[in-house]
Amino acid sequence: MEERPVTGEFWPVADVLAFLAGSWRVERAVRDLVSGDEGRFEGVTVFGPLDGGGLLHHESGTFTWQGVARPAERTLRFLPGGSPGAADVRFADGRPFHDLDLSTGRHVADHPCSADLYRGEFTVRDEDHWRTVWRVGGPAKDLVLVTDYVREA
């Protein structure tokens, strides 16, 4: 992968789909700010080619909440955005989720879900490490989800 100058603590990404392609180890901490309960997801996210362009994101692993471990998975579509550093992120069924522009190495996106608001901050540390922090607030939820991604060799 081509080296990029680091600006502060963020690593600019010239081509977001090329950067994401492949397999990533995932660790996610989930904290309920009301109850104080904490959970953890550990697994793998694979970004593979999507027919017609873009990437199919498939995450699978184990989510542990209140001491109970369960299998968990989700699928998203990362479609080409308005520039090579950007993507249009959609749910598996095609509904819009959020925009993503990592050309500066950092991006903030909002996703309204019923009466709750999901605000995600995406940061790239280097070619093999990136993080998302989702803050979910509203009448139904008050959560923080911190996910670290490490590229698998």
N, CA, C and O atoms as a GROMACS GRO file, in nm:
protein
  612
    1MET      N    1   0.085  -0.118   0.000
    1MET     CA    2   0.000   0.000   0.000
    1MET      C    3   0.090   0.124   0.000
    1MET      O    4   0.192   0.127   0.068
    2GLU      N    5   0.051   0.224  -0.074
    2GLU     CA    6   0.127   0.347  -0.086
    2GLU      C    7   0.131   0.423   0.047
    2GLU      O    8   0.029   0.435   0.115
    3GLU      N    9   0.251   0.475   0.082
    3GLU     CA   10   0.261   0.551   0.206
    3GLU      C   11   0.198   0.688   0.189
    3GLU      O   12   0.202   0.747   0.081
    4ARG      N   13   0.140   0.737   0.298
    4ARG     CA   14   0.076   0.868   0.300
    4ARG      C   15   0.134   0.949   0.414
    4ARG      O   16   0.172   0.894   0.517
    5PRO      N   17   0.141   1.080   0.396
    5PRO     CA   18   0.186   1.162   0.507
    5PRO      C   19   0.082   1.160   0.619
    5PRO      O   20  -0.038   1.168   0.593
    6VAL      N   21   0.128   1.150   0.741
    6VAL     CA   22   0.039   1.150   0.856
    6VAL      C   23   0.014   1.295   0.897
    6VAL      O   24   0.109   1.372   0.914
    7THR      N   25  -0.113   1.331   0.913
    7THR     CA   26  -0.148   1.466   0.957
    7THR      C   27  -0.198   1.456   1.100
    7THR      O   28  -0.311   1.412   1.124
    8GLY      N   29  -0.115   1.496   1.194
    8GLY     CA   30  -0.153   1.482   1.333
    8GLY      C   31  -0.163   1.334   1.367
    8GLY      O   32  -0.071   1.258   1.338
    9GLU      N   33  -0.274   1.292   1.428
    9GLU     CA   34  -0.290   1.153   1.467
    9GLU      C   35  -0.367   1.072   1.363
    9GLU      O   36  -0.392   0.953   1.385
   10PHE      N   37  -0.404   1.133   1.251
   10PHE     CA   38  -0.486   1.064   1.151
   10PHE      C   39  -0.404   1.032   1.027
   10PHE      O   40  -0.311   1.105   0.992
   11TRP      N   41  -0.439   0.923   0.960
   11TRP     CA   42  -0.369   0.877   0.841
   11TRP      C   43  -0.464   0.893   0.722
   11TRP      O   44  -0.561   0.819   0.711
   12PRO      N   45  -0.437   0.989   0.632
   12PRO     CA   46  -0.526   1.012   0.518
   12PRO      C   47  -0.535   0.889   0.427
   12PRO      O   48  -0.437   0.819   0.404
   13VAL      N   49  -0.655   0.864   0.375
   13VAL     CA   50  -0.681   0.750   0.288
   13VAL      C   51  -0.722   0.804   0.151
   13VAL      O   52  -0.826   0.869   0.137
   14ALA      N   53  -0.641   0.776   0.049
   14ALA     CA   54  -0.669   0.826  -0.086
   14ALA      C   55  -0.781   0.747  -0.154
   14ALA      O   56  -0.861   0.803  -0.228
   15ASP      N   57  -0.787   0.615  -0.128
   15ASP     CA   58  -0.888   0.528  -0.190
   15ASP      C   59  -0.949   0.441  -0.081
   15ASP      O   60  -0.890   0.340  -0.041
   16VAL      N   61  -1.066   0.479  -0.032
   16VAL     CA   62  -1.126   0.413   0.084
   16VAL      C   63  -1.160   0.267   0.055
   16VAL      O   64  -1.144   0.182   0.143
   17LEU      N   65  -1.207   0.236  -0.064
   17LEU     CA   66  -1.244   0.098  -0.094
   17LEU      C   67  -1.121   0.008  -0.102
   17LEU      O   68  -1.124  -0.106  -0.056
   18ALA      N   69  -1.012   0.059  -0.159
   18ALA     CA   70  -0.887  -0.018  -0.163
   18ALA      C   71  -0.832  -0.037  -0.022
   18ALA      O   72  -0.781  -0.144   0.011
   19PHE      N   73  -0.843   0.067   0.061
   19PHE     CA   74  -0.795   0.059   0.199
   19PHE      C   75  -0.872  -0.048   0.278
   19PHE      O   76  -0.811  -0.127   0.350
   20LEU      N   77  -1.003  -0.050   0.266
   20LEU     CA   78  -1.085  -0.141   0.346
   20LEU      C   79  -1.080  -0.286   0.298
   20LEU      O   80  -1.101  -0.377   0.378
   21ALA      N   81  -1.053  -0.308   0.169
   21ALA     CA   82  -1.060  -0.443   0.112
   21ALA      C   83  -0.974  -0.541   0.191
   21ALA      O   84  -0.860  -0.512   0.227
   22GLY      N   85  -1.032  -0.658   0.217
   22GLY     CA   86  -0.959  -0.762   0.288
   22GLY      C   87  -1.027  -0.798   0.419
   22GLY      O   88  -1.146  -0.773   0.439
   23SER      N   89  -0.948  -0.857   0.508
   23SER     CA   90  -1.000  -0.910   0.633
   23SER      C   91  -0.940  -0.835   0.751
   23SER      O   92  -0.820  -0.805   0.754
   24TRP      N   93  -1.026  -0.804   0.848
   24TRP     CA   94  -0.987  -0.726   0.966
   24TRP      C   95  -1.031  -0.798   1.093
   24TRP      O   96  -1.144  -0.847   1.100
   25ARG      N   97  -0.944  -0.805   1.194
   25ARG     CA   98  -0.983  -0.849   1.328
   25ARG      C   99  -1.059  -0.734   1.393
   25ARG      O  100  -1.020  -0.619   1.380
   26VAL      N  101  -1.167  -0.766   1.463
   26VAL     CA  102  -1.254  -0.664   1.521
   26VAL      C  103  -1.270  -0.688   1.671
   26VAL      O  104  -1.296  -0.800   1.715
   27GLU      N  105  -1.254  -0.582   1.748
   27GLU     CA  106  -1.287  -0.583   1.891
   27GLU      C  107  -1.373  -0.462   1.919
   27GLU      O  108  -1.334  -0.348   1.890
   28ARG      N  109  -1.492  -0.486   1.977
   28ARG     CA  110  -1.585  -0.375   2.004
   28ARG      C  111  -1.625  -0.379   2.152
   28ARG      O  112  -1.666  -0.483   2.205
   29ALA      N  113  -1.613  -0.264   2.217
   29ALA     CA  114  -1.662  -0.248   2.354
   29ALA      C  115  -1.793  -0.171   2.346
   29ALA      O  116  -1.802  -0.070   2.278
   30VAL      N  117  -1.895  -0.219   2.417
   30VAL     CA  118  -2.027  -0.156   2.419
   30VAL      C  119  -2.058  -0.120   2.564
   30VAL      O  120  -2.049  -0.204   2.654
   31ARG      N  121  -2.095   0.006   2.585
   31ARG     CA  122  -2.128   0.051   2.721
   31ARG      C  123  -2.263   0.120   2.721
   31ARG      O  124  -2.286   0.213   2.643
   32ASP      N  125  -2.352   0.075   2.808
   32ASP     CA  126  -2.482   0.139   2.829
   32ASP      C  127  -2.460   0.247   2.935
   32ASP      O  128  -2.428   0.216   3.050
   33LEU      N  129  -2.476   0.373   2.896
   33LEU     CA  130  -2.447   0.485   2.985
   33LEU      C  131  -2.550   0.501   3.096
   33LEU      O  132  -2.524   0.568   3.195
   34VAL      N  133  -2.668   0.441   3.081
   34VAL     CA  134  -2.771   0.450   3.185
   34VAL      C  135  -2.750   0.342   3.291
   34VAL      O  136  -2.744   0.373   3.410
   35SER      N  137  -2.739   0.217   3.248
   35SER     CA  138  -2.729   0.105   3.342
   35SER      C  139  -2.586   0.079   3.387
   35SER      O  140  -2.563   0.021   3.494
   36GLY      N  141  -2.488   0.123   3.304
   36GLY     CA  142  -2.349   0.091   3.334
   36GLY      C  143  -2.307  -0.045   3.281
   36GLY      O  144  -2.191  -0.083   3.295
   37ASP      N  145  -2.401  -0.120   3.221
   37ASP     CA  146  -2.368  -0.252   3.166
   37ASP      C  147  -2.266  -0.237   3.054
   37ASP      O  148  -2.267  -0.140   2.979
   38GLU      N  149  -2.178  -0.338   3.043
   38GLU     CA  150  -2.078  -0.339   2.937
   38GLU      C  151  -2.082  -0.472   2.865
   38GLU      O  152  -2.106  -0.577   2.924
   39GLY      N  153  -2.057  -0.464   2.734
   39GLY     CA  154  -2.052  -0.583   2.652
   39GLY      C  155  -1.931  -0.580   2.562
   39GLY      O  156  -1.858  -0.480   2.556
   40ARG      N  157  -1.909  -0.691   2.492
   40ARG     CA  158  -1.792  -0.699   2.406
   40ARG      C  159  -1.825  -0.785   2.284
   40ARG      O  160  -1.891  -0.888   2.295
   41PHE      N  161  -1.779  -0.739   2.168
   41PHE     CA  162  -1.787  -0.820   2.045
   41PHE      C  163  -1.645  -0.847   2.001
   41PHE      O  164  -1.561  -0.758   2.000
   42GLU      N  165  -1.618  -0.971   1.964
   42GLU     CA  166  -1.489  -1.008   1.905
   42GLU      C  167  -1.517  -1.093   1.782
   42GLU      O  168  -1.597  -1.186   1.786
   43GLY      N  169  -1.449  -1.058   1.672
   43GLY     CA  170  -1.471  -1.134   1.550
   43GLY      C  171  -1.388  -1.084   1.435
   43GLY      O  172  -1.278  -1.031   1.453
   44VAL      N  173  -1.443  -1.101   1.316
   44VAL     CA  174  -1.374  -1.067   1.192
   44VAL      C  175  -1.470  -0.992   1.101
   44VAL      O  176  -1.588  -1.025   1.092
   45THR      N  177  -1.418  -0.892   1.033
   45THR     CA  178  -1.492  -0.824   0.927
   45THR      C  179  -1.418  -0.847   0.797
   45THR      O  180  -1.297  -0.821   0.788
   46VAL      N  181  -1.489  -0.896   0.696
   46VAL     CA  182  -1.431  -0.916   0.564
   46VAL      C  183  -1.498  -0.820   0.467
   46VAL      O  184  -1.621  -0.816   0.457
   47PHE      N  185  -1.417  -0.742   0.396
   47PHE     CA  186  -1.464  -0.653   0.290
   47PHE      C  187  -1.426  -0.720   0.158
   47PHE      O  188  -1.310  -0.719   0.118
   48GLY      N  189  -1.526  -0.779   0.091
   48GLY     CA  190  -1.503  -0.847  -0.035
   48GLY      C  191  -1.570  -0.774  -0.149
   48GLY      O  192  -1.654  -0.686  -0.126
   49PRO      N  193  -1.535  -0.809  -0.273
   49PRO     CA  194  -1.592  -0.741  -0.389
   49PRO      C  195  -1.743  -0.756  -0.396
   49PRO      O  196  -1.798  -0.862  -0.364
   50LEU      N  197  -1.809  -0.650  -0.437
   50LEU     CA  198  -1.954  -0.647  -0.452
   50LEU      C  199  -1.985  -0.637  -0.601
   50LEU      O  200  -1.926  -0.554  -0.670
   51ASP      N  201  -2.076  -0.722  -0.650
   51ASP     CA  202  -2.116  -0.714  -0.790
   51ASP      C  203  -2.160  -0.572  -0.823
   51ASP      O  204  -2.240  -0.514  -0.750
   52GLY      N  205  -2.110  -0.516  -0.931
   52GLY     CA  206  -2.146  -0.382  -0.972
   52GLY      C  207  -2.058  -0.274  -0.911
   52GLY      O  208  -2.080  -0.156  -0.936
   53GLY      N  209  -1.958  -0.313  -0.832
   53GLY     CA  210  -1.866  -0.216  -0.772
   53GLY      C  211  -1.891  -0.197  -0.625
   53GLY      O  212  -2.004  -0.210  -0.577
   54GLY      N  213  -1.787  -0.165  -0.554
   54GLY     CA  214  -1.795  -0.146  -0.411
   54GLY      C  215  -1.753  -0.271  -0.336
   54GLY      O  216  -1.696  -0.364  -0.394
   55LEU      N  217  -1.782  -0.271  -0.206
   55LEU     CA  218  -1.742  -0.382  -0.119
   55LEU      C  219  -1.861  -0.431  -0.038
   55LEU      O  220  -1.946  -0.353   0.006
   56LEU      N  221  -1.866  -0.562  -0.018
   56LEU     CA  222  -1.963  -0.622   0.073
   56LEU      C  223  -1.890  -0.644   0.205
   56LEU      O  224  -1.789  -0.714   0.210
   57HIS      N  225  -1.941  -0.583   0.311
   57HIS     CA  226  -1.884  -0.591   0.445
   57HIS      C  227  -1.962  -0.697   0.521
   57HIS      O  228  -2.084  -0.685   0.538
   58HIS      N  229  -1.892  -0.802   0.567
   58HIS     CA  230  -1.958  -0.905   0.646
   58HIS      C  231  -1.881  -0.921   0.776
   58HIS      O  232  -1.762  -0.955   0.776
   59GLU      N  233  -1.950  -0.896   0.887
   59GLU     CA  234  -1.889  -0.905   1.019
   59GLU      C  235  -1.949  -1.024   1.091
   59GLU      O  236  -2.071  -1.042   1.091
   60SER      N  237  -1.865  -1.107   1.153
   60SER     CA  238  -1.915  -1.221   1.228
   60SER      C  239  -1.824  -1.245   1.348
   60SER      O  240  -1.703  -1.224   1.342
   61GLY      N  241  -1.887  -1.290   1.456
   61GLY     CA  242  -1.809  -1.318   1.576
   61GLY      C  243  -1.900  -1.348   1.692
   61GLY      O  244  -2.011  -1.400   1.674
   62THR      N  245  -1.852  -1.315   1.812
   62THR     CA  246  -1.926  -1.343   1.934
   62THR      C  247  -1.949  -1.213   2.010
   62THR      O  248  -1.857  -1.136   2.034
   63PHE      N  249  -2.076  -1.190   2.049
   63PHE     CA  250  -2.112  -1.074   2.129
   63PHE      C  251  -2.147  -1.124   2.268
   63PHE      O  252  -2.233  -1.211   2.284
   64THR      N  253  -2.081  -1.068   2.369
   64THR     CA  254  -2.106  -1.105   2.507
   64THR      C  255  -2.170  -0.986   2.578
   64THR      O  256  -2.113  -0.877   2.580
   65TRP      N  257  -2.289  -1.008   2.636
   65TRP     CA  258  -2.362  -0.903   2.706
   65TRP      C  259  -2.416  -0.963   2.835
   65TRP      O  260  -2.483  -1.067   2.833
   66GLN      N  261  -2.388  -0.899   2.945
   66GLN     CA  262  -2.431  -0.945   3.077
   66GLN      C  263  -2.394  -1.091   3.100
   66GLN      O  264  -2.472  -1.169   3.153
   67GLY      N  265  -2.272  -1.126   3.058
   67GLY     CA  266  -2.219  -1.259   3.080
   67GLY      C  267  -2.266  -1.366   2.985
   67GLY      O  268  -2.224  -1.481   2.997
   68VAL      N  269  -2.353  -1.331   2.891
   68VAL     CA  270  -2.405  -1.429   2.796
   68VAL      C  271  -2.343  -1.406   2.659
   68VAL      O  272  -2.357  -1.298   2.601
   69ALA      N  273  -2.274  -1.508   2.608
   69ALA     CA  274  -2.209  -1.499   2.476
   69ALA      C  275  -2.300  -1.557   2.369
   69ALA      O  276  -2.357  -1.666   2.386
   70ARG      N  277  -2.314  -1.483   2.259
   70ARG     CA  278  -2.399  -1.528   2.148
   70ARG      C  279  -2.328  -1.499   2.015
   70ARG      O  280  -2.251  -1.403   2.006
   71PRO      N  281  -2.353  -1.582   1.914
   71PRO     CA  282  -2.301  -1.548   1.781
   71PRO      C  283  -2.369  -1.421   1.730
   71PRO      O  284  -2.488  -1.399   1.755
   72ALA      N  285  -2.295  -1.340   1.658
   72ALA     CA  286  -2.350  -1.216   1.602
   72ALA      C  287  -2.288  -1.192   1.465
   72ALA      O  288  -2.173  -1.227   1.440
   73GLU      N  289  -2.368  -1.131   1.376
   73GLU     CA  290  -2.316  -1.095   1.245
   73GLU      C  291  -2.397  -0.981   1.187
   73GLU      O  292  -2.511  -0.957   1.227
   74ARG      N  293  -2.336  -0.912   1.092
   74ARG     CA  294  -2.408  -0.808   1.016
   74ARG      C  295  -2.340  -0.793   0.881
   74ARG      O  296  -2.223  -0.827   0.863
   75THR      N  297  -2.418  -0.741   0.787
   75THR     CA  298  -2.371  -0.720   0.652
   75THR      C  299  -2.405  -0.578   0.609
   75THR      O  300  -2.517  -0.531   0.631
   76LEU      N  301  -2.308  -0.510   0.549
   76LEU     CA  302  -2.327  -0.376   0.495
   76LEU      C  303  -2.272  -0.372   0.353
   76LEU      O  304  -2.197  -0.460   0.312
   77ARG      N  305  -2.311  -0.268   0.280
   77ARG     CA  306  -2.258  -0.245   0.145
   77ARG      C  307  -2.184  -0.111   0.145
   77ARG      O  308  -2.240  -0.009   0.186
   78PHE      N  309  -2.061  -0.112   0.102
   78PHE     CA  310  -1.981   0.010   0.088
   78PHE      C  311  -1.970   0.039  -0.062
   78PHE      O  312  -1.897  -0.029  -0.134
   79LEU      N  313  -2.044   0.139  -0.108
   79LEU     CA  314  -2.048   0.173  -0.249
   79LEU      C  315  -1.956   0.291  -0.277
   79LEU      O  316  -1.928   0.370  -0.187
   80PRO      N  317  -1.907   0.304  -0.402
   80PRO     CA  318  -1.821   0.418  -0.434
   80PRO      C  319  -1.892   0.550  -0.402
   80PRO      O  320  -2.011   0.566  -0.429
   81GLY      N  321  -1.817   0.643  -0.344
   81GLY     CA  322  -1.870   0.774  -0.310
   81GLY      C  323  -1.837   0.876  -0.418
   81GLY      O  324  -1.804   0.840  -0.531
   82GLY      N  325  -1.845   1.004  -0.383
   82GLY     CA  326  -1.820   1.112  -0.478
   82GLY      C  327  -1.674   1.132  -0.513
   82GLY      O  328  -1.644   1.203  -0.610
   83SER      N  329  -1.583   1.071  -0.437
   83SER     CA  330  -1.439   1.078  -0.464
   83SER      C  331  -1.379   0.945  -0.421
   83SER      O  332  -1.443   0.869  -0.349
   84PRO      N  333  -1.255   0.916  -0.463
   84PRO     CA  334  -1.195   0.788  -0.424
   84PRO      C  335  -1.181   0.771  -0.272
   84PRO      O  336  -1.181   0.658  -0.223
   85GLY      N  337  -1.170   0.879  -0.196
   85GLY     CA  338  -1.157   0.870  -0.051
   85GLY      C  339  -1.290   0.852   0.020
   85GLY      O  340  -1.294   0.840   0.142
   86ALA      N  341  -1.400   0.848  -0.056
   86ALA     CA  342  -1.534   0.847   0.005
   86ALA      C  343  -1.612   0.722  -0.036
   86ALA      O  344  -1.588   0.663  -0.141
   87ALA      N  345  -1.707   0.684   0.051
   87ALA     CA  346  -1.796   0.571   0.023
   87ALA      C  347  -1.936   0.606   0.072
   87ALA      O  348  -1.954   0.688   0.162
   88ASP      N  349  -2.033   0.541   0.011
   88ASP     CA  350  -2.174   0.550   0.050
   88ASP      C  351  -2.206   0.418   0.119
   88ASP      O  352  -2.212   0.314   0.054
   89VAL      N  353  -2.226   0.421   0.250
   89VAL     CA  354  -2.247   0.298   0.327
   89VAL      C  355  -2.397   0.272   0.340
   89VAL      O  356  -2.474   0.360   0.378
   90ARG      N  357  -2.436   0.149   0.307
   90ARG     CA  358  -2.577   0.110   0.307
   90ARG      C  359  -2.594  -0.020   0.384
   90ARG      O  360  -2.502  -0.102   0.395
   91PHE      N  361  -2.716  -0.037   0.436
   91PHE     CA  362  -2.748  -0.165   0.498
   91PHE      C  363  -2.754  -0.272   0.390
   91PHE      O  364  -2.754  -0.241   0.271
   92ALA      N  365  -2.758  -0.398   0.431
   92ALA     CA  366  -2.760  -0.510   0.336
   92ALA      C  367  -2.876  -0.499   0.238
   92ALA      O  368  -2.863  -0.540   0.123
   93ASP      N  369  -2.990  -0.444   0.283
   93ASP     CA  370  -3.107  -0.434   0.196
   93ASP      C  371  -3.106  -0.309   0.108
   93ASP      O  372  -3.202  -0.285   0.034
   94GLY      N  373  -3.000  -0.231   0.113
   94GLY     CA  374  -2.986  -0.114   0.026
   94GLY      C  375  -3.026   0.018   0.088
   94GLY      O  376  -3.000   0.124   0.030
   95ARG      N  377  -3.089   0.016   0.207
   95ARG     CA  378  -3.126   0.142   0.273
   95ARG      C  379  -3.000   0.220   0.311
   95ARG      O  380  -2.900   0.160   0.350
   96PRO      N  381  -3.003   0.354   0.300
   96PRO     CA  382  -2.886   0.434   0.336
   96PRO      C  383  -2.854   0.422   0.485
   96PRO      O  384  -2.944   0.422   0.569
   97PHE      N  385  -2.725   0.413   0.516
   97PHE     CA  386  -2.679   0.412   0.654
   97PHE      C  387  -2.606   0.543   0.684
   97PHE      O  388  -2.653   0.623   0.765
   98HIS      N  389  -2.491   0.565   0.619
   98HIS     CA  390  -2.417   0.689   0.641
   98HIS      C  391  -2.316   0.710   0.529
   98HIS      O  392  -2.284   0.617   0.454
   99ASP      N  393  -2.265   0.832   0.520
   99ASP     CA  394  -2.157   0.859   0.427
   99ASP      C  395  -2.025   0.833   0.500
   99ASP      O  396  -2.022   0.824   0.623
  100LEU      N  397  -1.917   0.821   0.424
  100LEU     CA  398  -1.786   0.797   0.482
  100LEU      C  399  -1.682   0.860   0.391
  100LEU      O  400  -1.674   0.827   0.273
  101ASP      N  401  -1.602   0.951   0.446
  101ASP     CA  402  -1.495   1.015   0.369
  101ASP      C  403  -1.370   1.013   0.456
  101ASP      O  404  -1.359   1.090   0.551
  102LEU      N  405  -1.276   0.925   0.422
  102LEU     CA  406  -1.155   0.910   0.501
  102LEU      C  407  -1.034   0.979   0.438
  102LEU      O  408  -0.920   0.950   0.473
  103SER      N  409  -1.059   1.071   0.344
  103SER     CA  410  -0.948   1.137   0.274
  103SER      C  411  -0.858   1.216   0.369
  103SER      O  412  -0.741   1.238   0.338
  104THR      N  413  -0.910   1.259   0.484
  104THR     CA  414  -0.826   1.327   0.585
  104THR      C  415  -0.787   1.232   0.697
  104THR      O  416  -0.710   1.269   0.786
  105GLY      N  417  -0.839   1.109   0.694
  105GLY     CA  418  -0.812   1.012   0.799
  105GLY      C  419  -0.913   1.018   0.913
  105GLY      O  420  -0.905   0.939   1.007
  106ARG      N  421  -1.008   1.110   0.905
  106ARG     CA  422  -1.110   1.124   1.010
  106ARG      C  423  -1.241   1.168   0.945
  106ARG      O  424  -1.242   1.248   0.852
  107HIS      N  425  -1.353   1.113   0.997
  107HIS     CA  426  -1.484   1.149   0.944
  107HIS      C  427  -1.589   1.132   1.054
  107HIS      O  428  -1.581   1.040   1.135
  108VAL      N  429  -1.688   1.221   1.055
  108VAL     CA  430  -1.800   1.211   1.147
  108VAL      C  431  -1.927   1.198   1.063
  108VAL      O  432  -1.948   1.274   0.969
  109ALA      N  433  -2.012   1.100   1.099
  109ALA     CA  434  -2.136   1.076   1.025
  109ALA      C  435  -2.250   1.057   1.124
  109ALA      O  436  -2.231   1.006   1.234
  110ASP      N  437  -2.370   1.098   1.083
  110ASP     CA  438  -2.490   1.080   1.163
  110ASP      C  439  -2.585   0.984   1.093
  110ASP      O  440  -2.593   0.979   0.970
  111HIS      N  441  -2.658   0.907   1.176
  111HIS     CA  442  -2.762   0.819   1.124
  111HIS      C  443  -2.881   0.822   1.219
  111HIS      O  444  -2.874   0.766   1.329
  112PRO      N  445  -2.990   0.888   1.179
  112PRO     CA  446  -3.110   0.885   1.263
  112PRO      C  447  -3.177   0.748   1.252
  112PRO      O  448  -3.192   0.693   1.143
  113CYS      N  449  -3.218   0.693   1.367
  113CYS     CA  450  -3.285   0.563   1.370
  113CYS      C  451  -3.403   0.576   1.464
  113CYS      O  452  -3.385   0.579   1.586
  114SER      N  453  -3.523   0.584   1.408
  114SER     CA  454  -3.644   0.616   1.486
  114SER      C  455  -3.618   0.746   1.560
  114SER      O  456  -3.583   0.846   1.497
  115ALA      N  457  -3.634   0.748   1.692
  115ALA     CA  458  -3.612   0.872   1.768
  115ALA      C  459  -3.469   0.884   1.820
  115ALA      O  460  -3.434   0.983   1.884
  116ASP      N  461  -3.385   0.782   1.794
  116ASP     CA  462  -3.246   0.785   1.840
  116ASP      C  463  -3.154   0.840   1.730
  116ASP      O  464  -3.186   0.832   1.612
  117LEU      N  465  -3.041   0.895   1.773
  117LEU     CA  466  -2.942   0.944   1.678
  117LEU      C  467  -2.811   0.870   1.701
  117LEU      O  468  -2.758   0.868   1.812
  118TYR      N  469  -2.760   0.810   1.594
  118TYR     CA  470  -2.628   0.747   1.596
  118TYR      C  471  -2.530   0.847   1.537
  118TYR      O  472  -2.549   0.894   1.424
  119ARG      N  473  -2.425   0.882   1.612
  119ARG     CA  474  -2.319   0.970   1.559
  119ARG      C  475  -2.189   0.890   1.563
  119ARG      O  476  -2.143   0.851   1.670
  120GLY      N  477  -2.131   0.868   1.446
  120GLY     CA  478  -2.010   0.788   1.435
  120GLY      C  479  -1.889   0.872   1.402
  120GLY      O  480  -1.896   0.960   1.316
  121GLU      N  481  -1.779   0.846   1.470
  121GLU     CA  482  -1.651   0.907   1.435
  121GLU      C  483  -1.558   0.797   1.389
  121GLU      O  484  -1.536   0.699   1.460
  122PHE      N  485  -1.504   0.814   1.270
  122PHE     CA  486  -1.415   0.717   1.207
  122PHE      C  487  -1.275   0.777   1.203
  122PHE      O  488  -1.258   0.889   1.154
  123THR      N  489  -1.175   0.705   1.253
  123THR     CA  490  -1.038   0.754   1.249
  123THR      C  491  -0.946   0.643   1.200
  123THR      O  492  -0.963   0.526   1.235
  124VAL      N  493  -0.849   0.682   1.118
  124VAL     CA  494  -0.751   0.588   1.065
  124VAL      C  495  -0.615   0.623   1.125
  124VAL      O  496  -0.568   0.736   1.113
  125ARG      N  497  -0.552   0.524   1.190
  125ARG     CA  498  -0.420   0.545   1.251
  125ARG      C  499  -0.307   0.520   1.153
  125ARG      O  500  -0.210   0.595   1.148
  126ASP      N  501  -0.321   0.414   1.074
  126ASP     CA  502  -0.220   0.379   0.973
  126ASP      C  503  -0.284   0.278   0.879
  126ASP      O  504  -0.405   0.253   0.886
  127GLU      N  505  -0.206   0.221   0.790
  127GLU     CA  506  -0.263   0.134   0.688
  127GLU      C  507  -0.323   0.005   0.743
  127GLU      O  508  -0.393  -0.066   0.671
  128ASP      N  509  -0.296  -0.027   0.870
  128ASP     CA  510  -0.345  -0.151   0.927
  128ASP      C  511  -0.435  -0.134   1.049
  128ASP      O  512  -0.475  -0.233   1.109
  129HIS      N  513  -0.467  -0.009   1.087
  129HIS     CA  514  -0.547   0.015   1.207
  129HIS      C  515  -0.644   0.130   1.186
  129HIS      O  516  -0.605   0.238   1.141
  130TRP      N  517  -0.772   0.106   1.218
  130TRP     CA  518  -0.870   0.214   1.219
  130TRP      C  519  -0.973   0.187   1.328
  130TRP      O  520  -0.982   0.076   1.380
  131ARG      N  521  -1.050   0.290   1.361
  131ARG     CA  522  -1.142   0.282   1.474
  131ARG      C  523  -1.272   0.355   1.441
  131ARG      O  524  -1.273   0.454   1.368
  132THR      N  525  -1.381   0.302   1.496
  132THR     CA  526  -1.508   0.375   1.494
  132THR      C  527  -1.556   0.392   1.638
  132THR      O  528  -1.542   0.303   1.721
  133VAL      N  529  -1.612   0.509   1.665
  133VAL     CA  530  -1.676   0.534   1.794
  133VAL      C  531  -1.817   0.583   1.762
  133VAL      O  532  -1.835   0.692   1.707
  134TRP      N  533  -1.916   0.503   1.796
  134TRP     CA  534  -2.056   0.540   1.778
  134TRP      C  535  -2.114   0.580   1.912
  134TRP      O  536  -2.106   0.505   2.009
  135ARG      N  537  -2.173   0.697   1.917
  135ARG     CA  538  -2.246   0.746   2.034
  135ARG      C  539  -2.393   0.743   1.995
  135ARG      O  540  -2.434   0.810   1.900
  136VAL      N  541  -2.472   0.666   2.067
  136VAL     CA  542  -2.614   0.649   2.036
  136VAL      C  543  -2.695   0.713   2.148
  136VAL      O  544  -2.683   0.674   2.264
  137GLY      N  545  -2.777   0.811   2.112
  137GLY     CA  546  -2.856   0.879   2.214
  137GLY      C  547  -3.000   0.897   2.169
  137GLY      O  548  -3.028   0.914   2.050
  138GLY      N  549  -3.090   0.892   2.266
  138GLY     CA  550  -3.231   0.912   2.237
  138GLY      C  551  -3.314   0.847   2.344
  138GLY      O  552  -3.261   0.801   2.446
  139PRO      N  553  -3.444   0.843   2.323
  139PRO     CA  554  -3.532   0.787   2.425
  139PRO      C  555  -3.514   0.637   2.446
  139PRO      O  556  -3.540   0.587   2.556
  140ALA      N  557  -3.471   0.564   2.344
  140ALA     CA  558  -3.460   0.419   2.356
  140ALA      C  559  -3.320   0.373   2.395
  140ALA      O  560  -3.304   0.264   2.451
  141LYS      N  561  -3.217   0.454   2.365
  141LYS     CA  562  -3.079   0.407   2.385
  141LYS      C  563  -2.990   0.521   2.433
  141LYS      O  564  -3.012   0.638   2.401
  142ASP      N  565  -2.888   0.483   2.511
  142ASP     CA  566  -2.784   0.576   2.552
  142ASP      C  567  -2.657   0.492   2.563
  142ASP      O  568  -2.621   0.444   2.670
  143LEU      N  569  -2.589   0.477   2.449
  143LEU     CA  570  -2.478   0.382   2.436
  143LEU      C  571  -2.354   0.448   2.377
  143LEU      O  572  -2.362   0.549   2.308
  144VAL      N  573  -2.239   0.386   2.405
  144VAL     CA  574  -2.115   0.417   2.334
  144VAL      C  575  -2.058   0.284   2.287
  144VAL      O  576  -2.044   0.189   2.365
  145LEU      N  577  -2.026   0.277   2.157
  145LEU     CA  578  -1.966   0.158   2.097
  145LEU      C  579  -1.832   0.197   2.037
  145LEU      O  580  -1.827   0.282   1.948
  146VAL      N  581  -1.724   0.136   2.085
  146VAL     CA  582  -1.590   0.165   2.035
  146VAL      C  583  -1.538   0.039   1.969
  146VAL      O  584  -1.526  -0.066   2.033
  147THR      N  585  -1.507   0.049   1.839
  147THR     CA  586  -1.462  -0.067   1.762
  147THR      C  587  -1.324  -0.041   1.705
  147THR      O  588  -1.301   0.060   1.639
  148ASP      N  589  -1.232  -0.133   1.732
  148ASP     CA  590  -1.097  -0.127   1.675
  148ASP      C  591  -1.082  -0.235   1.570
  148ASP      O  592  -1.120  -0.351   1.592
  149TYR      N  593  -1.027  -0.196   1.456
  149TYR     CA  594  -1.002  -0.287   1.344
  149TYR      C  595  -0.853  -0.297   1.321
  149TYR      O  596  -0.782  -0.196   1.316
  150VAL      N  597  -0.804  -0.422   1.309
  150VAL     CA  598  -0.663  -0.448   1.280
  150VAL      C  599  -0.659  -0.541   1.160
  150VAL      O  600  -0.718  -0.649   1.161
  151ARG      N  601  -0.587  -0.498   1.055
  151ARG     CA  602  -0.578  -0.579   0.932
  151ARG      C  603  -0.515  -0.714   0.962
  151ARG      O  604  -0.412  -0.722   1.029
  152GLU      N  605  -0.577  -0.820   0.910
  152GLU     CA  606  -0.518  -0.953   0.921
  152GLU      C  607  -0.415  -0.972   0.812
  152GLU      O  608  -0.434  -0.928   0.698
  153ALA      N  609  -0.306  -1.038   0.848
  153ALA     CA  610  -0.197  -1.058   0.752
  153ALA      C  611  -0.236  -1.155   0.642
  153ALA      O  612  -0.156  -1.184   0.553
   0.00000   0.00000   0.00000
